[in-house]
Amino acid sequence: MYTEHLRIPVGVGFLHVERTGRGGSPVLLLHGYGTCTFLWRAIAPQLADAGYTVVALDLLGYGESDRPANASYGMAAQAEYIARALSALRLSEVAIVGQDVGGLVGLLLAAQRPSRVRQVALLSPPDIDDLPGPDIRALQRATARTALSSNALFGALPLLEPFLQGAVSELKHMPDRLVGRYFAPFVGGDGVAQLLWLASAVELSDEELGLLAQVQAPVRLVRGERDQTSHASGLPRLEARLVGTVSTTMTIADAGRLIGEDQPGALATALLTWLERKPVTAPLISR
């Protein structure tokens, strides 16, 4: 299955977009903190083979997308950049699958652009009352320690490696070669600063938290059975915020936070089942 690699302008810079499949109902895949479109390499082809047009993108500041110094990397800003990218791609309505932080970005897009979001699947969404979450806070605390023991070129590696390894159920699912692939965008003297800058943007203002109650698209919450972080314990609090949606929770066996790395086949099957059911939505509010 051929994948197009595109550069889409969104005003403050360009987003890297990968499109797999053409002509089918569009599905937008949003990665989370510390990852990129590479997360979907085993998922996107399976969705495309089932007839969907799959669009995966790197959020601004991540992967192969631009890193403008004067741009906002907050979640509401990311949602706006995605809306612009969807317009450029001529996609009027999408189903969204979002990994952790990417899921929150997807919810904000659904709240602010209800006509553009058909349904939302949140994979291991973070605890909205505990942002940025224990895993990102551990990365932030480790900065001073690693700065004394790492060279500038690979300074971000000791930060990102334990973060990624702690996100899977078994270390064999995050070998050195995969860590290296996720680390590649952060190679260089500014890698640590970029990781920390993106970490500082993982927050929701009171206004943004209030927007979650405006989400009208049906939401599926998906967690890994072996996810021991606050992502799992925070699901009830997130679900309570989604007062206008039909929310259901699914658990994937033998998976940690990065379900796509632990159980890509099971995740793809679950997503196809979810995508193929007829969504039940509340009446849209005119905006």
C-alpha positions in Angstrom: 0.0 0.0 0.0 1.6 3.3 -1.2 1.9 6.1 1.3 2.1 9.8 0.1 4.4 12.1 2.1 3.2 15.7 2.0 4.1 19.1 3.5 1.0 21.0 4.4 1.2 24.8 5.2 -0.7 25.8 8.3 0.2 29.4 8.7 3.1 29.2 11.2 4.9 26.5 9.3 4.4 23.2 7.6 3.1 19.9 8.9 4.4 16.5 7.7 1.5 14.4 6.5 1.3 10.8 5.4 -1.7 9.7 3.4 -2.4 6.0 2.8 -5.3 4.9 0.6 -7.5 7.2 -1.5 -11.3 7.6 -1.9 -12.5 6.0 1.3 -13.9 7.6 4.4 -11.1 9.6 6.0 -9.5 8.6 9.3 -7.0 11.0 11.0 -4.3 9.5 13.2 -2.7 11.8 15.8 0.4 10.6 17.7 1.2 11.7 21.3 4.1 13.1 23.3 7.5 11.8 22.3 6.3 9.9 19.2 5.4 10.8 15.6 3.6 9.3 12.6 6.0 6.3 12.8 3.7 5.1 15.6 1.0 4.2 13.0 3.2 2.3 10.5 1.4 -1.0 11.3 -2.0 0.5 11.8 -2.4 2.8 8.8 -2.0 0.1 6.1 -4.6 -2.2 7.7 -7.1 0.6 7.9 -6.4 1.6 4.3 -6.7 -2.1 3.1 -10.2 -2.0 4.6 -11.1 0.9 2.4 -10.4 4.0 4.5 -8.3 7.0 3.5 -5.8 7.2 6.3 -4.1 10.5 7.1 -1.4 10.6 9.8 0.4 13.8 10.6 3.2 15.0 12.8 2.0 17.7 15.2 3.8 21.0 15.0 7.2 20.6 16.7 7.3 16.8 16.3 8.7 14.4 13.8 9.3 16.0 10.4 6.9 18.9 11.0 8.4 22.4 11.4 9.5 23.9 14.7 9.0 27.6 14.4 10.4 29.5 17.4 7.5 32.0 17.6 4.6 29.5 17.4 2.3 28.1 20.1 2.6 24.4 20.7 -0.4 24.2 23.1 -3.1 21.7 22.5 -5.7 24.2 21.3 -3.2 25.7 18.9 -2.4 22.2 17.6 -6.1 21.6 17.0 -6.2 24.8 14.9 -3.2 23.8 12.8 -4.9 20.5 12.2 -8.1 22.2 11.1 -6.1 24.2 8.6 -4.4 21.1 7.3 -7.7 19.3 6.8 -8.9 22.3 4.8 -5.8 22.1 2.6 -6.4 18.4 2.1 -10.0 19.1 1.3 -11.2 16.8 4.1 -14.5 18.1 5.4 -15.1 15.4 8.0 -12.9 12.8 9.7 -12.9 10.1 12.3 -10.0 10.8 14.7 -7.7 8.3 16.5 -5.5 10.0 19.0 -2.7 8.7 21.1 -2.5 10.3 24.6 -1.9 14.0 24.0 -3.0 13.6 20.4 -6.3 12.5 21.7 -6.8 15.6 23.7 -5.9 17.7 20.6 -8.6 15.7 18.7 -11.2 16.4 21.4 -10.5 20.1 21.2 -10.9 20.0 17.4 -14.2 18.1 17.9 -15.4 20.7 20.4 -14.5 23.7 18.2 -15.3 22.2 14.8 -18.1 19.8 15.5 -19.1 19.4 11.8 -15.6 18.2 11.0 -15.3 15.3 13.4 -17.4 12.2 13.0 -16.1 10.2 15.9 -13.1 10.1 18.2 -11.1 7.2 19.6 -8.7 8.1 22.5 -5.8 5.7 23.1 -4.4 5.9 26.6 -5.7 9.5 27.2 -3.8 11.3 30.0 -5.4 12.2 33.3 -6.8 15.7 32.6 -6.5 16.5 36.4 -2.8 15.5 36.4 -1.2 17.0 33.3 1.4 16.6 32.0 1.3 13.2 33.8 3.9 11.2 35.8 5.8 9.9 32.8 6.4 13.4 31.3 7.2 14.8 34.8 9.8 12.1 35.2 11.4 13.1 31.9 11.4 16.7 33.0 13.1 15.8 36.4 15.8 13.8 34.7 17.0 16.7 32.6 19.6 18.1 35.0 21.0 14.6 35.7 21.4 13.7 32.0 22.8 17.1 31.1 25.9 16.3 33.1 26.5 12.9 31.5 25.4 13.3 27.9 27.0 15.0 24.9 25.0 17.6 23.0 24.3 15.5 19.9 22.5 12.7 21.9 21.5 14.6 24.9 17.8 13.9 24.5 18.3 10.1 24.2 18.7 9.4 28.0 15.4 11.3 28.5 13.4 9.7 25.8 14.6 6.1 26.1 13.1 5.4 29.5 10.0 7.3 28.6 9.4 5.1 25.6 10.4 1.8 27.3 8.0 2.6 30.2 5.2 3.0 27.7 5.1 -0.7 26.5 4.2 -3.9 28.3 7.4 -5.6 27.4 10.9 -4.2 26.6 11.1 -6.4 23.5 8.4 -4.2 22.0 10.6 -1.1 22.3 14.1 -2.3 21.2 17.0 0.0 20.7 16.3 0.4 17.0 12.8 1.7 17.7 14.0 4.0 20.4 16.5 5.3 17.8 13.7 5.9 15.3 11.6 7.9 17.7 14.7 9.8 19.0 15.8 10.8 15.5 13.9 14.1 15.3 15.5 15.1 18.6 19.2 14.5 17.6 21.3 17.6 18.0 22.1 20.3 20.5 18.6 21.6 20.7 17.0 18.1 21.2 16.6 18.4 25.0 15.2 21.9 24.8 12.7 20.8 22.2 11.5 17.9 24.3 11.1 20.1 27.3 9.4 22.9 25.3 6.9 20.4 24.0 6.4 18.9 27.5 5.6 22.4 28.9 2.8 22.6 26.3 1.0 19.5 27.7 -1.6 21.4 29.7 -5.2 22.5 29.4 -6.5 25.9 30.6 -9.8 26.1 32.4 -11.3 27.4 29.2 -10.0 24.4 27.3 -11.2 22.0 29.9 -14.7 23.6 29.6 -14.6 22.9 25.9 -14.6 19.2 26.5 -18.2 19.4 27.6 -19.0 20.6 24.1 -17.8 17.5 22.3 -20.8 16.0 20.5 -19.1 13.3 18.5 -19.2 9.8 20.0 -16.0 8.9 21.8 -14.4 5.5 22.4 -11.9 5.3 25.2 -9.2 2.7 24.7 -6.6 1.6 27.3 -4.0 -1.1 27.5 -4.6 -3.7 30.1 -1.0 -3.3 31.5 -0.9 0.5 31.5 0.0 1.3 35.1 0.2 5.1 34.7 -2.4 7.7 35.6 -3.7 7.4 32.0 -5.7 4.4 33.2 -6.9 5.8 36.5 -7.9 9.1 35.0 -10.3 7.7 32.5 -13.4 8.1 34.7 -12.6 11.8 35.2 -12.2 12.3 31.5 -15.4 10.5 30.7 -17.3 12.6 33.2 -16.2 15.7 31.2 -17.6 14.3 28.0 -21.2 15.0 28.9 -22.5 15.3 25.4 -21.0 12.1 24.0 -21.8 8.4 23.9 -18.6 7.1 25.7 -17.5 3.5 25.9 -14.3 2.0 27.1 -12.3 -0.8 25.6 -9.3 -2.6 27.1 -6.7 -4.2 24.9 -5.0 -7.3 26.5 -1.2 -7.4 27.0 -0.7 -3.8 26.1 0.7 -0.8 27.9 0.3 2.9 27.1 1.6 2.6 23.5 -0.9 0.0 22.3 0.2 0.4 18.7 3.6 -0.9 19.6 2.5 -3.7 22.0 -0.6 -5.0 20.1 -0.9 -3.4 16.6 -3.0 -6.2 15.2 -5.5 -6.2 18.1 -5.6 -2.4 17.9 -6.3 -2.3 14.2 -9.1 -4.9 14.6 -10.7 -2.9 17.4 -10.5 0.3 15.4 -12.1 -1.3 12.3 -14.9 -2.6 14.4 -15.4 0.9 15.9 -15.2 2.7 12.5 -17.7 0.3 10.9 -20.4 0.8 13.4 -22.9 3.5 12.7 -22.1 6.4 15.1 -24.8 7.8 17.4 -24.4 11.5 17.7 -26.2 14.3 19.5 -27.7 17.1 17.4 -25.1 19.5 16.2 -25.1 23.0 17.7 -24.8 25.7 15.0 -21.6 27.8 15.3 
